[in-house]
Amino acid sequence: MYWLRVSIGDSDHRLHRYDCPHIVPEESEDIGVGELKEDGGWLKFDSAGEAMKYIKDERLPGTIDMCNFCKPLDDLRTEPMATLKVEQAESNTDQNSKVIKITDTKSIWKRLSKRFLGEK
């Protein structure tokens, strides 16, 4: 479970884990809990990815900063972002193919593609 502090005024949104001591979801006249008001609000999401998707889908300006205390993205790497199956050209058997799980789309992809596919 994650809390996202949406700040409409300065476009500085902050993502926290549910157990972070820096979460203060208090409703006020300008800030809502579970809804957005004039200055923003606190929204609850099941995953950090859902929170990021919400900001993108709602086209809210600004970026999401991660809380430095609870580091909510440390546990996002448990599931791969993509899988890549590489088959060797000599044969089509499953013994010669490998499934690669990619958790970082840029740096790891470059290293793995060079390792398994060779240089361009």
N, C-alpha and C positions, 0 to 999 in steps of 0.2 A: 504494500500500500504506500502511496506517495502523496504528498501535498505539494501543490504548485501555487506559489504566491504570484499572482498576475498583477503587475503594476502598470496601469494604463498611462499614467502621467509621464514617467521617465522610461518606460519600455524596458525595464530591468526585471525580468521574471526569474524567480529562484525556486529550484526544485529541492525538496527535502524528503527523506524517508519518514515514515509515520512516527518513528520513535525518536526523532531528532529533538533535542531540548530547545532549539532555536525556533520551533514552530509556535506561533502565537495566533491561532486562527480565531480572532475576536471580531465579531460583527460590529460595524459602526455605521454612521450615516452614509459614508462614502465608500466603505470597503465591506464586501459581503463574504459570507461563508457558504460555500456551495453554489454561489451565483456571483456574477460580476455586477458591480455597481459603478458609479461614476469614476472612481479612482482605481478600481480593480477588485480583487477578491482572492479568497483561498478556495482552491478547487481540489477535490480528492480524486485520485486515479489509481487503478489497479497496477499499472506499470509505468515506468518512466517513459517508455515508448508512446503510450497513450497520451501522456502529458505533452510530449513534443509534437505529436500528430495534431492535438487540439490547437496548439499555438499556430501551426501551419494551416490547418483547415479553416480556422477563424480569421486568418490573415491579420493577426495581431502584430504590430510593429515591435521590433526588438529581438533580443536573443534570450535563451534560457541559460542562466548561470547555475552551477551546481553548488550546493552548500558545502563549504570547506570542512565543516565539522563531520557531517554524516556521510559524505561522499556517496551519493545514491547510485552512481554509475559503476561502482566497483563490482556490484553483483549482476550487472547486465550481461556480462560476458559468458554466462552459463549456457546460453543457446547460441548456435552459430547463426550469423547473419545470412550466410549462403553456403551452399555445398557445391563442390566442383568435382565431377567425375572425369578422370583422365584415363584414356585408353591408349595403350601402345598400338602402333600401326601394324606390327608384325602378326598379331593374332587378336581374335575377338573374345577370348576367354575371360571369365571373371577373375582368374588368378592374376592376370596382367593389368587389371584396372585398380585404381585407388580412389577412394572418396576422401576429399579434403574438406574439412570444416573451417570456414573462414570467419573469424570474429572481428577482424579489423580490415576494412575494405580496401585500404590503400597500401600501407607498408607491407603487410603480410602478403597481400595479393601479388605485389611486385616480386617479392622474394620467392614465393611458391611458384609463380608462373615461370620465372627464370630457371628454377630448379627442375621443374617437371616438363616444361615446354621448350626450354632453351631460349637463347637470345633470338631476337627477331632478325 
